Amino acid sequence: QAILCLPRSFEYSQKNAALVPVAALGVGGMLLYWLRSGRKIETIDMGDGWWGPGERRFQGKEDASIRPFKIETSDKEIEDLHRRLDQFRFTPHVEGAAFHYGFNSSYLRKVVAYWRNQFDWRKQVEVLNKYPHFHTTIEGIDIHFIHVKPPYVPHGQAVQPLLMVHGWPGSFYEFYKIIPLLTEPAKHGLNEGDVVFEVICPSIPGYGFSEAPHQKEFDSIATARIFHKLMNRLGFKQYYLQGGDWGSRITTNMAQMLPQSVKGLHLNLVFIAKQTLGRLICTVLGAYVPWLVGFSREDARRFYPYMQKNVYDVLRESGYLHIQATKPDTAGCGLNDSPVGLAAYILEKFSTWTDKSFLHKDDGGLESKYSLDELLTNVMIYWVTSSIVSSMRFYKENFSKDPNLSAHNRIGVHVPTGIAAFPQEILHVPRVWAKEVYKNIITYSFMPRGGHFAAFEEPKLLAQDIMQFVQKVEQL
């Protein structure tokens, strides 16, 4: 009887054996679904906005046309500037003060004399117009941007769209030296895996030739949404992003908002402001055993002594921020009325943010990194557009909602990210801390030299790092 039962039991075990992989597949599928649904990437809601004057004027679609734009000047504009420069009231500086009290007034007198007698605004307008400029209306305001395509693309080579976003007190002009390196890399000895770009550089609304928002609460989220709309309007479904200063915040928000549209994000400044108990412990231990908390030797060199580099230096350099984050219009109205005051306010940042040691120089070290023509052209963009007040308001709109700029840090950035850490940047963020927000860091580079205005000061270094990053992303 036992022998007769064997075929039946064998048949039964065969059926069970067939059911096992089916059951395992079903359970595995359910587990995978549960894991994937639990790990769904959180994004910033895109929303919508209206920043034009008064009530929203249209019910349907707004004018989506791309309109060519040209920067112009006039005798009247130049004569008004010269009259105001002639009325400059000199304030004697404190002997031996260098730039410790702010912009050295004796050097300022030299800058004003150059501005009045040698600086040629008409010539610089021609320089600005060498790239194609455009306006388009988005959410009720005119957005200015330059769009530069490579003059020659070898057959079969893909052109990567790259949106580059400036900060304060910079402008789209910061990118003029890096654009040819990105659009014609081979011509400049930068043949990094045959990567070539077409570059789009918008002006943040309220900066330069982009119209200022007429409504309150225009922040980096609104800017990110507008720039996504801009890229979509230009016909791009996917694109790379690059930014420093406010550009870093805006492009990060873009990656958090529509990650499917962002092929890669490259930054030369990272905002990781919120302090936690774990971060405090890391800071203390890192001074003695940096390897234990994930700091490299270079991290430790740039990060310590902690109080000097992360407290005293930051307090000294951030007085402007408190004014602009609270009552920007009060100080701004004076800067908007005085070209000399405007130049002192802006150019002082191009001194100490480029190199902290320039604080000890009577001329702020300005001409060791830039020419006066370059510096004054950036100032003139603010002057002729009367945009200093609206540019300062951007601080108010962002900091009033998010005092330490960390509200969005809980939403991770999952797109491929490249970080270029310049040694003279105001703050250093170690890779191990950056990974708390930027979950997919492809490249993290300790740059050999340079400060806050990377594209303006070290265009070749930044271009090389962007290209190496994009090349790695394209190979993924």
Secondary structure as UniProt FT lines:
FT   HELIX           2..38
FT   STRAND          67..69
FT   HELIX           75..86
FT   TURN            95..96
FT   TURN            98..101
FT   HELIX           105..117
FT   HELIX           121..128
FT   TURN            129..130
FT   STRAND          133..138
FT   TURN            139..140
FT   STRAND          141..148
FT   TURN            155..156
FT   STRAND          159..165
FT   TURN            168..169
FT   HELIX           172..175
FT   TURN            176..178
FT   HELIX           179..183
FT   HELIX           186..188
FT   TURN            193..194
FT   STRAND          196..202
FT   TURN            205..206
FT   TURN            208..209
FT   HELIX           220..233
FT   TURN            234..235
FT   STRAND          239..243
FT   HELIX           246..257
FT   HELIX           259..261
FT   STRAND          262..267
FT   HELIX           277..286
FT   TURN            287..288
FT   HELIX           290..293
FT   HELIX           297..303
FT   HELIX           306..307
FT   HELIX           308..312
FT   HELIX           313..317
FT   HELIX           319..326
FT   HELIX           328..337
FT   HELIX           339..352
FT   TURN            353..354
FT   HELIX           356..360
FT   TURN            362..365
FT   HELIX           366..369
FT   HELIX           372..385
FT   HELIX           388..399
FT   TURN            400..401
FT   TURN            403..404
FT   HELIX           407..410
FT   STRAND          417..421
FT   TURN            423..424
FT   HELIX           431..434
FT   TURN            435..437
FT   STRAND          441..446
FT   HELIX           454..457
FT   HELIX           459..474
//
